[in-house]
Amino acid sequence: MNTVLITGASSGYGRETARLFLAQGWTVIATMRTPRADVLPESDRLRILQLDVTDPDSIAAAFAAAGPIDALVNNAGIGLIGVYEGTPMSRVREVFETNTFGVMATTQAVLTQFRERGAGVVVNVTSSVVLGHMPLSAVYKASKTAIEGFTASLALELAEFGVRAKTVEPGTCLTTSFAAKATGNTDLTGPLDQLVPAVYEPFAKRTLGRFVDQDLFTRESEVAETVWRAVHDTTGQLRFPAGPDAVQLDQAK
């Protein structure tokens, strides 16, 4: 029986991915910064573990408790929408600690077992922001673009040992809490947070207006299905846009 470990499985893409893998008969190790058993269906193939991807001790403990796995899905991440000029470096570092260094740390935690076994796959969930030019996302895009480059190089190193690495690039999904958390709002139309200096506010409001008025959006289920496809892909494909808006951006490149 195959086993997948998913980071950030308490909500959004991670939770939907955990549900899909459970439905397909996999054993799922759902990791969360604050474990909650009520967010996923009961199953004898489900284990919930505490994991903070920014904490080396937490990573070591979680992977020791998990035991052998066949796939790692690095889904945990934090959003940030704002003007770079108004973004404190402390916030920049916070985003990179989770979105970039956290992914690299959890990946490193499984490489030895994958290499020794000659099998395994790492799927890193990034974002469609890497596919186009999007304002108000400089820090977030930088953190995700770094993982795109990391994964591309990593895939070449691991192929020698029969291990695979992929990225999944979700489009805009308004059914998750990402946008609200990123802006500090619940509807993207209220007052912008402290990361937007007043001089930028007209531009930021126009940008966010176009964001919520776009025609194509991504569903959580589409991201989960794309992760499933990436985990099982043996064609050598590296990047997997997820959702119609992400596919459109990818095709426009």
Buried (B, 14 or more C-beta within 10 A) or exposed (E): EBBBBBBBBBBBBBBBBBBBBBEEEBBBBBBBBEBEEEBBEEEEEBBBBBBBBBBEEBBEBBBEEBEEBBBBBBBBBBBBBBBBEBBEEEBBEBBBBBBBBBBBBBBEBBBEBBBEEEBBBBBBBBBBBBBBEBBBBBBBBBBBBBBBEBBEEBBEEBEEBEBBBBBBBBBBBBEBEBBBBBBBBEEBEEEBEEBBEEEBEEEBBEBBEEBEEEEEBBBBBBBBBBBBBBBEBEEEEBBBBBBBBBBBBBEEE
